[in-house]
C-alpha cells in the first residue's frame, strides 16, 4: 500500500442521500398522503421537532427517532411498516437515484479519479434502507469497503466501529477523511484519529468541499453536479 494512499469515508443516510426531511413531497406522493401531511423537519427546523431535539440531547438514539417516525407514518397510511426499511422502501424504492445528493456523487467521483479509496461507515445502511435499495445504487460498486452496523452491531461512536473500517481499508487514521452529519460520530472519529468533516445538511456542497480540501483535491464546480 503506498504510504500516501488516502481514503474518503462517508456516513450514508443524510450524507450520501438527501434526508427524509428534505424529501417529504416525494414521500407523500409515493405513499398517497396529502401534501403537507409530514411536518417534522429535524435539523431544518429544530424548534418544531421536539423529538429531534431529544435525540440531539442523547435522550433517545437515532434509531429510536426513526422507529417512532416509522410508526407514525404507518398509522397515517394504514400500512404495516414495522421496520424503518419498510418505510424507506415504500417512500424511495421506486427510484433510489432520485434521492442521492449530487454533491455526494460528484465528490465520490472526484475521490475515485484521484485514486483515493472509498468507504461507507454506517450505523444503519441496510437496517434503514434495506439491501434491495442498496443493490440498486450502481456507484456503491466503486467502494472498497462498506461497514454497516446492521451486521457488525458496533455503532458509531464506539471506537471499534472506526477501527474496523480502518482495518478493512488497510490505512492509518491520519490518511482518512471521515464525513458524518451527527456530531457525536464526528467526535468519535476525531478521538480515533481521523480527520473529519461535520456534514451540514443545510450546506452540502460546502461540506463536501471541506472533505475534498482535506484530501488535497480540487473543490466541486457546478458542472460536476450536472
Buried (B, 14 or more C-beta within 10 A) or exposed (E): EEEEBBBBBBBBBBBBBBBBBBBBEBBBEBBEBEEEBBEBBBBBEEEEBEBBEBBBEEEBEBBEBBBBBBEBBBEBBEBEBEBBBBBBBBBBBEEBEEBBBBBBBBBBBBBBEBEBBBBBBBBBBBBBBBEEBBEBBEBBEEBBBBBBBBEBEBBBBBBEBBBBBBEBBEBBBEBBBBBBBBEEBBBBBBEBBBBBBBBEBEEBBBBBBBBBEBBEBEBBEEEBBE
